[in-house]
């Protein structure tokens, strides 16, 4: 992958495709019909955003959007691992939805100022639809955070479980220095992580769920990804991703330390990903040339 912009586009597109696929699995199973429609609509939006990004990537890569979306092996997907995790219960799904969409809002705000014209234009369009996703996620955040004891506890546990992998949404990209130097990526992932943590930290403290952040602070820096499937795909020398710890300084939550090893942005995935990939790409593999 010689063009760093391609790595950026694939990471963004893969995030949207994979989380859209995971959320679509709730169709017909969510708590009530209005939520079924809402989650299905959000999933459709995410997959639509993925397609638009793959179309831009195809101008740099030569493969068409279908081949980029569905024709790559597991190790050539660069989504953050949180996107591929199994849905578990609805508390976990809402926790991931909230953490991912707040992170995506920070990312899209930055990308709207990209010097990569096509990406900037796409980001500005996406922000209009993502505003609804964010409102939906925050509504569920407030509902569960202020709900009965069991609902609040399960949501708190799910947030604490998902937070380390949500931090890894901001894992540095390959050739990130080149991307920031030419303006394709207007802000470093580290700076976007700082902005996201400040916002999420304030919201969690507002509803009395600071224990979610305190758990991250106590854990400091640690491995967040199993490598039984991913490391073998990425190579024997791949090290599991280690994330920064958390600290509260001057009234806000910040990250301490830095990323090391390789996670989703390096093609290293959890054991949840291969079965999802098998299902998602089955038709494309069975009938080469079929259109998405």
N, C-alpha and C positions, 0 to 999 in steps of 0.2 A: 504494500500500500504506500505509494510514493507521494501522493497528494494528502497533506494533513487535513484538508477540508473534507476528504472522503471519510476519514476516521471520525471526524466530528458529526457528519451527517448520519453515518451508520449507527453511532452510539445513540443519537437522538431518535432516529427512526426505530431502532430495535427496542428502545424503552417503550415507545408508544405502541408498537405492534404487540409486544409481549404482555404488557399490562392490560391492553385492550382485550387480548385473547383471554387472559385470566379472569377479568371482570365479566366477560361475556358468559362465562361458565355459570354465573348466578342466574341467568335468564330462566324463569320458571321456578326458582327456588328461594327467592328473596322473601322477606317477611310479609309484604302485601303488594297488591297489583300496581299501585302508583310507583312504588320503589322498583318494581320489575321494569317498568317503562323507563324510569330515570337511569338505572344502571345500564340497561341495554343501550340507551341513547348515548351515554358517556362512553361506553365501549366502542360504539360505532364511530364517534368523533375521534377517539384515540387512533383507531385503525385507519381512519381517513387521513389523519395527520401523518401517520407513518407512510402511507402511500405517497403523499405529496413530497415528503422528504426523500423517499426512494427515487422518485422521478427526478429530483434535482441531482441526487447521487449518480443516477444513470448517465448524466451528461459528463461526469468525471471518470466513470468506471467502464462504460461500454456495455455492461449488462443491463437489461431492462428492469423495470420495477418489480415484476413478478419474480425474476430470477434472484434479485437482491433480497427480496422479502422471504422467499421460500426455497431457494436453491443453494443455500450455503450450508456447510456442515456445522455442527454444534459449536466447535471452537472458533468459528468465524462470526458468531453473534457477539455483540459488544454491549448488550443491555446490562444495566445494574441488576444485581441478583435479586433485590427486593421485588422487582417486577415479575419474576418467574416463580416466586414462592407459591405453594399451594394455598388455596383460599382459607382453609381451616374453618373457623366459625365466623359469624358476621362481625364480631368485635374486631377480629384481626383484619378482615377485609376493610372495615371502616378506618382502622388505624393506618393501614397501608395507604388507603385512598387519601386520607388527610395529609400524611407525611409526604407522599409522592406529589400530590397536586400543589402543596405549598412550595415544595422544592422546584417544581416545574414552573410555577409562577415567577419565582426569582430568576430562573434560567431564561425564560422567554422575555422577561423585561430587559435583560442584558442583551440577548440576541437580536432584539428589535433594533439595536444600534449597530449591528454588525456591518463591516465593510463588504461582506459577501452579500451582494445585493439580493440574490434570489432567496437566501436564507433569511435575511432581514424582513423581506416582504412576507414570507411564509410565517415567520414568528408573529408579525403584527396581526395577521389573519387568525392564527391559532389563539391569540390572547382573547379575542372576542368570544370564542367558544369555551375556552378554558375558564373564563370568568364564572360561567355557570357551574363547571365542575368544582371550582373552589367554593362557591356558595353552598353547593350540595354537601361537600365534605365538611365544611364548617358547621352547617346545620346539624349534621349527625354528631360531630364533635361535641357541640353544646348539649345535644339531646342525651348522649350517653354519659358525658361528664357530670351532668346534673340529674341523672336518672336514679333509680333505686340502687341500693347498696351493691347487689350482685352485678348489675349492668355496669356500674361505675368501676367495680373491681376488675371485671373481665376486660373492660376497655383499657384500664390503666395497665394491666398485665400485658395486653396486646401491644400497646404503645411502647412499653419498655422492651418487649421482644423485638419489635420492628425497627426501633430507633437506630441501632448500630448499622443495619443494612441500608437505612435511609440516608445516613451520613455518607455511605459509599456511593450514592448517586453523584457525589462531587469528587469521586476518585479522578485524579488527573488523567487527561487523555494522552495517548501517544503524540509526540511532537507538539505538545501544548504551547511551548515557547514560541514556535513558529506561528501558531494560530493567533496568539495574542500580539505578536510582533506585527503581523500584517492586518490586524483588525478584524479577522474573521470571527474570533472569539474576543469580544470587547472586554470581558473580565475573566480573570483566572478562576478556576474552580474553587481555589482556596478562598477567594474574596466572596464568591457566591455562597459558599458554605457559611462564612461568617455572617452574612446578611440573613440567611435562612435560619441559623441557630438563634440569632437575636429575636427574630419574629416568633418562631415556634416556642422558644424559651419563655417569652413574655406571655403567650397565650396559655401555655401549660401552667405557669404560676398563677395566672388570673383565675383559673378554675381549681386551684389547689392540687394540681397533679405534678408538682415539682419533683416528686419522688422518681418519676420517669427519667428526669435529667440527672438526679443524684445517683441513680443506678449506673448511668453512663460515666459519671465522674468517678465512682468507686471502681469501675471496671478498668479505668484508664485506657491504655492501648492494648488491644487484643485481637486475636484472629476472629474474623466474622464469617468465613466461608469454609465449608467442608470441601475437600479436594479429591474425594474418591473418584469423581467422574471428570471434573474439570482439569485437574493437574495432568492427568494422562493425555488429555486432548491437547493441552497447551505446551506440554513438554516436561520432561522429568525435572528440570531445574526450576519450574514454576514454584513460587512460594505463595502461601495463602495471604490474602489481603489483610493487612493490619491497619486499623483506622486510628485517627487521633482520639485522645480522651476529651473529656469535657471539664470545664472549670467555670465558676461564677466569679466574674471580675467586674468591679465598678458597676454593679447593678444589672449586669447582663451575662448571658451564657455565651461562652466562646469555646473554640476548640484549642486543644493544647497538643503539641507534637505534630506529626505529619503522617501521611500515608506511606506504606511500604509494601513490597510484594505486589501481587497482581490479582485483581478481581474481575468483575464483569467486563470492564473496559479493556482487559487483556485477553478476553475470551475464556476466562476461567469461570465455571458455573457450578451451581449446586446440583445435587442428585435429583432435584425437582425438574430440572430443565430437559434432559433427554426425553422423558415421556411426553412432555408438552410439545417438543420439537417433532417427535414421531407423529403425533396427532395432527399438528398444524400443517405439516408439509406432506402428509400422506397422499393427497390428491395430486399435488404437483409432481411428486416422485413417481406415482403410478401412471400418470398421463403427461409426459413431457410436452411442453408447449401450450398446455391449457392456460387460459387467461384468468386472471384474478377477478 
